[in-house]
Amino acid sequence: MLKEYKTIKEVVGPLMLVTGVSGVAYNELVEIEQQSGEVRKGKVLEVKDDTALVQLFEGSQGLQISTARAKFLGKSLELGVSQDMLGRVFNGMGMPIDNGPNILADKRMDINGQPINPYARDYPNEFIQTGISAIDGLNTLVRGQKLPVFSASGLPHANLAAQIARQARVLKGDEKFAVVFAAMGITYEEADYFITDFTATGAIERAVLFMNLANDPAIERISTPRMALTCAEYLAFDLGMQVLVIITDITNYCEALRETSAARKEVPGRRGYPGYLYTDLASLYERAGRIKGKSGSITQIPILSMPEDDKTHPIPDLTGYITEGQIILSRQLHKKGINPPIDVLPSLSRLKDKGIGVGKTREDHSATMNQLFACYARGKEAKELATILGESALTDTDKLYAKFAEAFEQRYVSQGYTTNRSIEQTLDLGWELLRILPRSELKRISEKLLDKYYHNQEA
């Protein structure tokens, strides 16, 4: 029997106080029915004695608490999932917004998920090709990994997100691949860009989109990534698909958390964010991975814009602790017209060595990756030296390194948002650039690989 109460005492912003309750649990779903028959939903944030604090999903504007009734449903927020979700667009609460029919659910799943037993986790070790050389060649994405993109205001992370969603695939031809895309706090223009891009390129056929717009309630931003990850878990672990989850923008999600925390009058942590921000982010990121005995996997690319371009800000700082590396976008490269403006030197994929090599990419991948990093770093130093002392101060070898660094940015990193390079094309391009330098400078590559690839213009 569902419990119904007419004891709503107070509403402040998105929060509502219901007294005289019993048997109510944290995270329990609540329906608030008005005299007109309008129903709003919320969830229990806190229970103390006989008082429940409820957070409203649709906001409290126009709510008449004197005549409204609160009904506690005895379950948490759930998402009805089905394979028919592929190719569809939903809002942050999991409702279709593409004028298509409602989903006939195969099952209903709690959006908070179930923690994966650490013993049941399988180690990520299989290459995912994004078609982007700066990622595939140097900061490789591995199936089951969490690899965030650190961007900044005004940088084209939306273009990069759409490109990865379009192009990403596992190299095994028989593997079923899907993309779950969650956008939080974005403008209507951005939402239209994503939907149009996915539709025009056909990527929508293998994708599920969850869109939360900037004018939607803040509380909906908190549920959006959980809806997306619940859908991904069904596709991966029930249907055996390889699922890539792209979440943008994590910063908007954290702002919603801060807004909710302030409304609850919680003691703030760093920069006003709640003290449980690390735990909350971990509850999202740790839903990625592989499970022993199951063929499916969830790989995550969360995208966050760093406030004031600050890597030490709590959001990128905590994200870096939880995830396995980061792809950093550079404002300086963006100003130079390098697209995507991926700054490869501070970027890192901690699992890249696990997903490359013989049988995964190619035998020369690891060696050329290390060599390209080293040569680009030295080339940037040479260019900085030339800026300070003039080009005449450089040795002939330094000039070659400076030439390499310029060519590396213009040809390897910069490829636009429509070029889809195979891993072989990326590796071949790396060798083409390394030939700018004398063979004697390539000390990180074995003689065997140099004999095979350095002089082979077709390689």
Residue pairs with C-beta under 8 A, 6 or more apart in sequence:
2 71
2 72
2 73
2 74
3 21
3 22
3 23
3 24
3 71
3 72
3 74
4 69
4 70
4 71
4 72
5 18
5 19
5 20
5 21
5 69
5 70
5 71
5 72
6 68
6 69
6 70
7 18
7 19
7 20
7 21
7 70
8 16
8 17
8 18
8 32
8 65
8 68
8 70
9 17
9 18
9 19
9 65
10 16
10 17
10 65
11 17
11 60
11 63
11 65
12 263
13 60
13 263
14 55
14 56
14 59
14 60
14 217
14 218
14 219
14 260
14 263
15 45
15 53
15 54
15 55
15 56
15 60
15 263
15 264
16 32
16 42
16 53
16 54
16 55
16 56
16 60
16 63
16 65
16 70
17 51
17 52
17 53
17 54
18 30
18 51
18 52
18 54
18 70
19 50
19 51
20 50
21 47
21 50
21 51
21 52
21 72
22 50
24 44
24 47
24 52
24 72
25 44
25 47
25 74
26 44
26 45
26 46
26 47
27 43
27 44
27 76
27 77
27 112
28 43
28 44
28 72
28 73
28 74
28 75
28 76
29 41
29 42
29 43
29 72
29 73
29 75
29 76
29 77
29 78
30 41
30 42
30 43
30 44
30 52
30 54
30 70
30 71
30 72
30 73
31 39
31 40
31 41
31 70
31 71
31 73
32 39
32 40
32 41
32 42
32 54
32 56
32 63
32 68
32 69
32 70
32 71
33 39
33 68
33 69
33 71
34 40
34 63
34 64
34 67
34 68
35 64
35 67
35 68
40 56
40 57
40 58
40 63
41 56
41 57
41 58
41 93
42 54
42 55
42 56
42 57
43 54
43 55
43 57
43 76
43 77
44 52
44 53
44 54
44 55
44 72
45 53
45 54
45 55
45 264
46 52
46 53
46 264
47 53
52 72
53 264
54 70
55 219
55 260
56 63
56 217
56 219
57 93
57 217
57 219
57 220
57 223
58 217
59 217
75 110
76 110
76 111
76 112
77 110
77 111
77 112
77 223
77 226
78 108
78 109
78 110
78 111
79 94
79 108
79 109
79 111
79 227
79 230
79 231
80 94
80 103
80 105
80 107
80 108
81 103
81 105
81 106
81 107
81 108
81 109
81 230
81 231
81 234
81 238
82 103
82 104
82 105
82 106
83 106
83 235
83 239
84 103
84 104
85 103
85 208
85 231
85 235
86 178
86 205
86 206
86 207
86 208
86 235
87 204
87 205
87 206
87 207
87 208
88 96
88 98
88 100
88 103
88 208
88 209
89 96
89 97
89 98
89 195
89 209
89 210
89 211
90 96
90 97
90 98
90 208
90 209
90 210
90 211
90 227
91 97
91 210
91 211
91 212
91 216
91 220
92 184
92 210
92 211
92 212
92 216
92 220
92 221
92 223
92 224
92 227
93 220
93 223
93 227
94 111
94 210
94 227
96 102
96 103
97 211
98 195
107 234
107 238
109 230
109 233
109 234
110 230
111 223
111 226
111 227
111 229
111 230
112 226
112 283
113 226
113 229
113 230
113 233
113 283
113 287
115 286
116 286
116 287
116 289
116 291
120 291
120 292
120 293
121 289
121 290
121 291
121 292
122 144
122 289
122 290
122 291
122 292
123 144
123 290
123 354
124 142
124 143
124 144
124 145
124 289
124 290
124 297
124 299
124 324
124 351
124 354
124 355
125 142
125 143
125 351
125 354
125 355
126 142
126 143
126 144
126 170
126 355
126 360
127 140
127 141
127 142
127 143
127 170
127 171
127 355
127 356
127 360
127 361
127 423
128 141
128 142
128 143
128 168
128 169
128 170
128 242
128 244
128 299
128 355
129 136
129 167
129 168
129 169
129 170
129 171
129 422
129 423
130 136
130 141
130 163
130 164
130 167
130 168
131 163
131 167
131 168
131 419
131 420
131 421
131 422
132 160
132 163
132 164
132 167
132 340
132 342
132 415
132 421
133 412
133 413
133 415
133 421
133 425
133 426
133 429
134 327
134 340
134 342
134 344
134 347
134 412
134 413
135 141
135 164
135 327
135 342
135 349
136 421
136 423
136 426
137 365
137 368
137 369
137 372
137 412
137 423
137 426
137 427
137 430
138 344
138 347
138 352
138 369
138 372
138 373
139 147
139 325
139 327
139 342
139 344
139 347
139 348
139 349
139 352
140 349
140 351
140 352
140 355
140 356
140 361
141 147
141 168
141 299
141 301
141 349
141 355
142 299
142 349
142 351
142 352
142 354
142 355
143 170
143 242
143 290
143 297
143 299
143 355
144 288
144 289
144 290
144 297
144 298
144 299
145 288
145 299
145 300
145 324
145 325
145 349
145 351
146 285
146 288
146 299
146 300
146 302
146 322
146 323
146 324
147 299
147 300
147 301
147 323
147 324
147 325
147 326
147 327
147 349
148 250
148 300
148 301
148 302
148 303
148 304
148 316
148 319
148 320
148 323
148 325
148 326
148 327
149 157
149 160
149 161
149 301
149 302
149 303
149 304
149 326
149 327
149 328
149 329
150 304
150 306
150 311
150 316
150 319
150 326
150 327
150 328
150 329
151 157
151 160
151 303
151 304
151 305
151 306
151 329
152 305
152 306
152 309
152 329
152 331
153 305
153 307
153 309
154 331
155 305
155 329
155 331
155 334
155 341
156 329
156 334
156 339
156 340
156 341
156 417
157 248
157 249
157 303
157 305
157 329
158 186
158 190
158 193
158 194
158 248
159 339
159 340
159 417
160 303
160 329
160 340
160 417
161 181
161 194
161 246
161 248
161 301
161 303
162 193
162 194
162 197
162 198
162 417
163 340
163 417
163 418
164 244
164 246
164 301
165 179
165 181
165 198
165 203
165 207
165 244
165 246
166 197
166 198
166 201
166 203
166 420
167 420
168 177
168 179
168 244
169 177
170 177
170 242
171 360
171 423
175 242
176 239
176 240
176 241
176 242
177 206
177 241
177 242
177 243
177 244
178 206
178 207
178 208
178 232
178 235
178 241
178 242
178 243
178 244
179 203
179 206
179 207
179 208
179 243
179 244
179 245
179 246
180 207
180 208
180 210
180 228
180 229
180 231
180 232
180 235
180 243
180 244
180 245
180 246
181 194
181 198
181 207
181 208
181 209
181 210
181 228
181 245
181 246
182 209
182 210
182 212
182 224
182 225
182 227
182 228
182 245
182 246
182 247
182 248
183 190
183 191
183 194
183 209
183 210
183 211
183 212
183 224
183 248
183 249
184 212
184 221
184 224
184 225
184 247
184 248
184 249
184 250
184 252
184 253
184 256
185 212
185 213
185 214
185 221
185 249
185 252
185 253
185 255
185 256
186 194
186 211
186 212
186 213
186 214
186 248
186 249
186 252
187 213
187 214
188 213
191 211
191 213
194 209
194 211
195 204
195 209
195 211
197 203
198 204
198 207
198 209
208 228
208 231
208 235
210 224
210 227
210 228
210 231
212 220
212 221
212 224
214 252
218 255
218 256
218 259
218 260
219 256
219 260
221 252
221 253
221 255
221 256
222 253
222 256
222 257
222 260
224 253
225 247
225 253
225 284
226 284
228 245
228 247
229 245
229 284
229 287
229 298
232 243
232 245
232 287
232 298
233 287
233 298
235 241
235 243
235 296
236 242
236 243
236 294
236 296
236 297
236 298
237 291
237 294
237 296
238 296
239 296
240 294
240 295
240 296
241 296
242 296
242 297
242 299
243 296
243 297
243 298
243 299
244 299
244 300
244 301
245 288
245 298
245 299
245 300
245 301
246 300
246 301
246 302
246 303
247 253
247 284
247 300
247 301
247 302
247 303
248 302
248 303
248 304
249 303
249 304
249 305
250 281
250 302
250 303
250 304
250 315
250 319
251 304
251 305
251 306
251 307
251 315
254 273
254 277
254 281
254 314
254 315
257 273
257 274
257 277
257 280
258 268
258 272
258 273
258 274
261 268
261 273
261 274
262 268
262 272
266 274
266 275
267 275
268 274
268 275
269 275
269 277
269 314
270 277
270 314
271 313
271 314
273 314
273 315
274 280
277 314
277 315
277 318
278 318
278 321
278 322
281 318
281 319
281 322
282 322
284 302
285 300
285 302
285 319
285 322
285 323
286 322
287 298
287 300
288 298
288 299
288 300
289 297
289 298
290 296
290 297
290 298
300 323
302 319
302 323
304 315
304 316
304 319
306 313
306 315
306 316
307 313
307 315
309 331
310 316
311 317
311 328
316 326
319 326
320 326
324 349
324 350
324 351
325 347
325 348
325 349
325 350
325 351
325 352
326 347
326 348
327 342
327 347
327 349
328 342
328 343
328 346
328 347
329 340
329 341
329 342
329 343
330 338
330 341
330 342
330 343
331 341
332 341
332 343
333 341
333 342
333 343
333 409
333 413
334 341
336 409
337 414
338 409
338 410
338 413
338 414
339 414
339 415
339 416
339 417
340 413
340 414
340 415
340 417
341 413
342 413
344 373
344 376
344 413
345 373
345 376
345 377
345 380
352 369
353 366
355 361
356 365
356 366
356 369
357 363
357 365
357 366
361 423
361 427
362 423
362 424
362 427
363 449
364 427
364 431
364 445
364 449
364 452
364 453
365 423
365 427
367 444
367 445
367 446
367 449
368 427
368 430
368 431
368 434
368 445
368 449
369 430
370 444
371 434
371 442
371 444
371 445
372 408
372 412
372 430
372 433
372 434
374 444
375 401
375 404
375 405
375 408
375 434
375 437
375 441
376 404
376 405
376 408
378 401
378 405
379 401
379 402
379 403
379 404
379 405
379 406
379 408
380 405
381 401
382 394
382 398
382 399
382 401
382 402
382 405
383 402
383 405
383 406
385 393
385 394
385 398
386 393
386 394
386 398
386 402
391 399
394 402
397 438
397 441
400 436
400 437
400 438
400 441
401 437
403 436
404 433
404 434
404 436
404 437
407 433
407 436
408 433
411 429
411 433
412 426
412 429
412 430
412 433
415 421
421 429
428 459
431 453
431 454
431 459
434 442
434 454
435 454
439 450
439 454
442 450
442 454
445 454
452 459
453 459
